[in-house]
Amino acid sequence: MKRRPLPVAAALAASAALLLTACGNGDEKSSENDKIAGADTGGSTKSASPSASASDDIERPDLSLPDDVKEVFEGWKTGDAVQDAVLSDAGRSMTAVERAITDGDANSPALTFYYEGEALVGAAKWVQTFVDHNATISGTTRYYTPEVSLSGEKTAAVTMCADESKVFNKDRKTKKIDKSAPTDDSYVYYISRLELNSKKVWVTTEVASKRGSEKCTP
């Protein structure tokens, strides 16, 4: 069982074009993702989950994870307040999926807080796959090379890579961990559309992903 793409990877190309065009930035950043997994990102910093540093007055759901599940976010600060807010909530949306998986809850409050529309349906279905297999995860996911593109005040697109080479499926009952060897499919390219809702949260409304993308593989 693959650990994660959120909806179907085959739709990535069309979805990516749609999302970025909607944000007014269709081809502008085609070269920045030539960076490879593990490469020096030129001053980018590692941080814990963005949820750990939330400093606003928004009442957010608990995104804490089990001790054996960790996340690393690299380059998650741009210096621009709006872009940083978008990236923070994009990062929290990824954590929300991991929280729902580890809880075994496809109706997790974390999912419904950070996802809406098609993205929520896709995320819930993916979590349900783990529930159906009595499975969870263990290990560390690394997120890197994020890029933000804004359209007006309430719409954004985010692309990012995820390194899942050190996170594995875990049987919820026996606690056995399937430590399969990493492959190109361990690296995932994501593109998401986010919208600012009435709570001032950047919620993810559409997601496309592709495993083994050359944008992310070492």
Helices and strands as residue ranges (DSSP letters): G 9-11, H 12-22, G 32-34, E 46-47, G 50-53, E 69-74, H 81-103, H 109-114, H 117-132, E 135-151, E 155-171, E 177-178, G 184-186, E 187-196, E 202-211
